[in-house]
Structure formats: C-alpha cells, structure tokens
Amino acid sequence: MHRLNPLCLLSALTMAVPAAAQTTHDEALWVNGTVMGQIQGPVVFFAEVQPRIGDGVSRLSQLLLRPAVGVQLSKQVTVYQGYAHVTDPVENGPDRQEDRLFQQVTWNVGTVGRLEVQSRTRLEERWRSDGDGMSLRARQMMRFEYPLAPGSKRLAALGSVEGFVGLKSAEWGGVTGFDQVRTFIGVEIPLAGTSTLEAGYLNQTRDAPGRRVDMVHAAALNLFIRL
C-alpha cells in the first residue's frame, strides 16, 4: 500500500479551493428618498432618488432615479410599471449609464401575530451605455416589520431580504443565475402624517467578475414621504 504524503494532500486540497472564496469588502452610505401618493382613484405613484456613497464612504459610486405609476388591485396588492436611470461615475472616463424598465407587484401578505409581512416582486429589462443588448433580471424581496409600541404611529423593528436572479445576459454584462442578495436590519421611525424614516444596516453580497465576491457594508437611511 502506498502512503499519502500529508503535504501533497494539503497542496492538492488548496489548489482545489475555487477563486470564488476571495471576497472584497467596502463600507458605504446608501440614502433613499421616496415620495408616494394617490393620483386618482386606484391610480398611485412613487418617485425615488438614491445616491450611494462608496469606496469607504469617500465618493459617489452610484445615483439611481426611479419613478413608477401603479394601480391598486385591492388593499393588499398593487401593480406598477416604472422606469429607472442609473449613473455609475467612472474615474478618468465617461460615466456609465443604465436605463431600466420594470414591472412590480407589491403584496401585503398579512400578519403573523404582531409580525407584518410584505412581498415585492420586480422584473427588470436593462440596457447600458457600454454595450449592446438587453439584460433581464428578476428580484424578490420579503420585508418583515414588528411594532415595538402600540398604535398606528409607532417605532418598529424592520428586516428584509432580497434576492436577484439574472434571466438573460447581454453583451455588456449581466448574469444568468444568481446575481446578488441584499439583507437589511433596522428600525422604522414615525414622522409627520404617515411618513416614515428607516435607518439601519444593509449588506449586499454580489457575484463579481473573476470568480470574486463583492460585499458592501452600508449604513442605510430611507425617507418615505406619503402624500
């Protein structure tokens, strides 16, 4: 019987570890300002602006503008058609621009005890300025809210998780299969009327080129103004 050299075995196992084990980390500040309200009857809208400060919270890494018009099918379900424009600043070159059309279904699932559950499903058609073709991506978010005090205007604990799956890639990129997952934990603070402020920690874990994983640790501030 031949005896295996432990050093050779360790070397073989090390070589077998995929490069995907390499993870890069970044600290960021993500801000979301959203205005929403009723247009007429069941027709509603929202419009949001999202500046994202990355690279160790040192510069604007992305700016997203996203308006949408929707129809309330019931007290629980609303469907939207929207458009998003994304700017990715590029050092020493033209900024990268992305245009998206998206369809969205928001569903107030209900409550489990005092825990409120909401679902958001979004399909995105994406075009980018640095290449041809359309990329298709699906997103599914589950949001959980737990009131920390009685009444309609109360502090609440929040948590959400959103998965992104690429359905079709394009010349410029995009993926087929798992793209990223975002996880948020924080609190909801009541403001005037029915407006709210959400503050907390957001983690974005994303597949990146070169069999790498990019992870963003972001302080997140989300202001929702309800008209």
Secondary structure, 3 states (H helix, E strand, C coil): CCCCCHHHHHHHHHHHCCHHHCEEEEEEEEEEEEEEEEEECCEEEEEEEEEEEECCCCEEEEEEEEEEEEEECCCCEEEEEEEEEEEECCCCCCCEEEEEEEEEEEEEEEEECCEEEEEEEEEEEEEECCCCCCEEEEEEEEEEEEECCCCCCCCEEEEEEEEEEEEECECCECCCEEEEEEEEEEEEEECCCCCEEEEEEEEEEEEECCCEEEEEEEEEEEEEEEC
